[in-house]
């Protein structure tokens, strides 16, 4: 079940978005989905349900779309955020809150379908890619999308996850590198970072969206910047 939210203070715009979604789902023969509409950011923030995708209008009464997104991220929500706006210049602020994409009003049907194609691919990737780690006599399945960065200390690897928890197990970083995919970059001899959570690199440190910082080798900073740009381009296809 794909859970989708529409947050827009213009009822007509919300209905139009819902119509585009219905057309797309029908065309792709997708029936396992739900759509919930919210008239403002506060209503969305107060919702108990969590969503896979949120279409969020930027220009609303406070909290506006950007502030709503910041509050969602601050409490650990990692829904795919698709901003909807009439002002193209505002889309650059979207990267501060890990926005997945943006749509300009009035909506273009082809552009909407392109965005939804990418959304579905990302959701499928989130649910199918994981690693299994051995912990004592048991094991744990960890989705790659949940891992912010991996750190090696001594003989143990520590997986720092987006919900703030850490899973540790015995392994070598080189072996872990072979098990993860292209979104992970070795920024330091003791660290692998998930590029989905990186917002920049500065003064020998990787800046993460959660506000954390981890070391980056001086020799790898330029390569990290290049890898991050390529990763962003790939996500926007």
Number of C-alpha atoms within 10 A of each C-alpha: 9 14 16 20 23 24 28 26 20 13 13 10 18 20 14 14 20 18 12 16 18 16 14 17 16 11 9 10 9 12 11 9 12 11 15 14 20 18 16 22 26 16 11 22 16 8 10 7 10 15 19 16 22 24 23 29 29 27 17 19 11 12 17 18 25 24 15 23 26 17 16 17 16 14 10 13 16 21 22 19 22 23 23 26 20 15 12 12 8 14 20 10 11 20 12 13 21 21 20 21 20 23 21 16 13 11 16 11 12 9 13 17 16 12 18 18 14 16 20 13 10 15 15 11 14 14 11 11 13 18 13 11 17 13 12 8 5 7 11 12 10 16 16 23 20 17 24 23 24 23 19 19 13 10 10 14 21 19 21 18 18 17 13 11 10 14 15 17 17 16 16 15 22 12 9 14 15 8 12 16 12 10 16 21 20 20 24 20 13 18 21 26 24 23 21 18 19 21 17 16 20 13 10 17 18 24 18 20 19 17 9 10 16 17 18 24 18 14 11 15 21 12 14 22 15 11 17 21 12 11 16 13 10 9 13 11 9
